[in-house]
Amino acid sequence: MADKKQQNQLWGGRFAEATDAFVQRFTASVEFDKRLYPQDIEGSLAHARMLHRIGVLEENELDSIVNGLAVIREQIERGEFDWTIAHEDVHMNIEARLTERIGDAGKKLHTGRSRNDQVATDMRLYLRAAIDSISAQLKLLLGTLIDQAEAHHAVIMPGFTHLQTAQPVTFGHHLLAWFEMLLRDAQRLRDCRQRVNVMPLGAAALAGTGYPIDREYTAAQLGFAAVAENSLDAVSDRDFAIEFCAAGALLMTHMSRIAEEVVLWMSAQFHFVELPDRFCTGSSIMPQKKNPDVAELVRGKSGRVNGNLIALLTIMKGQPLAYNKDNQEDKEPLFDTVDTLLDSLRAFTDMLAALRPVSDNMRRAAGAGFATATDLADYLVSKGLAFRDAHHAVGEIVAAAANKGCDIGDIPLAILKNHSSVIDDDVYEVLTLEGSVSSRKHIGGTAPAQVKAAALRARERIATLET
């Protein structure tokens, strides 16, 4: 029979032999879940105050626990805490150290709770704070896009479909399209936070506890909006983490789309934008290169966040109620998603604030590819033609311009009239880039005045994102 001293003293009473050394390493989570120590200590303090409130802890025992946990927090923050896989996880490491320091009072702390509801509570506390940090950084990015849109509300560039020149738009309008995508992401995070902000503590292992606990008091101590209604569900589901990772995957997907455009626009073939050197790198062999590595890396990191979502979905999909050891695997994908989002948002905010349009190149590109063809069709409709007839006539005009190697605005009036008799000399007003963008003067349109108005509304909309 193995020496009992080799066993984990917090749960080893049932076991006749010590855990195999490899199994101990394989099942331990402390190397990654130790980052939950602030939440674990916060939850333990609230639980201890509740135990004192219901008469389980004496005043002096509560004081010992509070002071002991304060010392442990300081040791961890100074890097002086000795984490050990012998105690498996963050919870047992802290509890074991607390008991070493204060004796029997430390052993009472776990009354009325389980690691099952403890870890679920820690994760919700962690994720709630993480969402707040991510939302704050995302709000800065949204503000940056508004600033840039206002500054460049009248800069003309080509709009694309199928990456082919479609119609002229303004750069400010394009930036506000990015804003709309990211604003929805911010709203999703805000909504997700509501479902995160529910307290599992008190569910214990799976069935609740026979102690007369006061869950509402504990929830108020921890700032939770509500307590979990069902103990089985409270300890076993990780849908709150999955929902967050889904919102994170959408956010990173949107950032990846933005990054792709920045990469394209930085190329010599486009040269629509410029970035300061601090956001780029060079080549070890080609001295002329200036690579938009920040944008490329954010584009690449979307893959790992998407992968984290799939990992969490897969971890959860086959689990029966209630808690299972599978859920130990939920933390690393969640932590990685949080870290990746925060880093990517910070990099993007700084990079997009420094982005500068090369307006001459944008305008030149907008003037190529017959970007005002739709405006000409609309002109013919205003003169009484049915849209399909106008579409056909403009198609013929575009073909004629392509054969001549010129833009449709350079074709003489007499030749234009050959394709439609309703064309008059006022046609050239609608064939200018400025005339095209200015005509889209409705809400959601690309007219410079509408872009400025949309930017003002955008500032009001991000003010509603406070959690």
Summary of the structure (lengths in Angstrom):
residues: 467
radius of gyration: 30.8
end to end distance: 56.2
largest distance: 105.0
contacts: 1501
relative contact order: 0.11
helix: 67%
strand: 5%
